[in-house]
């Protein structure tokens, strides 16, 4: 339980990695977990916990990028443009 707005604010930013995370995101913009881990020198567990707390306080947002459409488009391009002497094994039902 927080007794004052100041106490609440301090608890939101308290912790070894929270300020490192915020500074890294402000400097470099959105990044992947692995990139953020390297910049902050945090291990996976510590970084995940700090990010969860920052999310809970609405200090950071999480956006999960779906990479499958890009991979799908690359696969379609490869099938369409491959040379005649190359044979691909693929499941057309998965490519749409």
N, C-alpha and C positions, 0 to 999 in steps of 0.2 A: 504494500500500500504506500502510495506517495503522499507526503504531507504538504507539498507545495509544488507549484509549476516548475520552479528551478530544480527541485529534486527529480521530478519527472524528466525534465530536459537532460539533466546530467546522466540519469540512468539510461536514456535512449542512446547516448553516445559513448557510454562507458565501455571499456574493454580494450584489449590490446589491438585488435584488428579492425574495429569499426572505423576508426579515423583513417586508417590506411586504405580501407575499402573505399570510403567516401572520397578521399583525395585521388585515388587511382581512377575512379569512375569520372570524377570531375575533370581530370587531366586528359584521360584517354577516351572517354565516352563509353558506350556499352561494350561489354566484352564477355567472353566465355569464362566459365568457372576456372578452367585450366590457366587461362591468361591472368585472371585475377589472382589465382593462387601464387603464380610466379612473381607477380608484382608486389604482393603483400608478404611473401615468405611465410604464409600460413599453411598448415597441413590441411588436408581435406576436411577433417572433422571440425577443426577450429573455424575454418572459413565457412563451412555450411552452417554452423551454429550462429556465427556473427551475422551472416546474410539473413538467416531466418529471423533473428531479432530485429534487424533493420527493416525487413519486410513487415514484421508485426507492428512496428512503429510508423509504417508508411514512409520511411525515409528513402528507400529504394524500391524499384519495381522490378519484377521478373517478367521477361518475355522469352518464351521458348520458341525458337525458330524451327520450323518444319523444313528439313532439308530434302525430304523425299521428292517434292515436285521438281526440284533442280535435277536430282539424280534421274528421275523419270524422263525429263527432257533430254538429258545427255544420252540415255539409253535409246530413246526414239531417234535422235540424231544419228547415233552410231549405226543403228539398224538401217536407216535410210541411206546413209552415205558410205557404208563400208565397201571395200573393194570386192570384186567378184570372187577373188580367190580366198576370201576370209569367210569362215562359217561361224555363225553365232548360234549358241543354244540358248533359247529364251522361252519364257512362258508368256505368250501374247495376252493371256487373260489378266496378267498382273500389270501390263503396260497400258491397258485401256484403249 
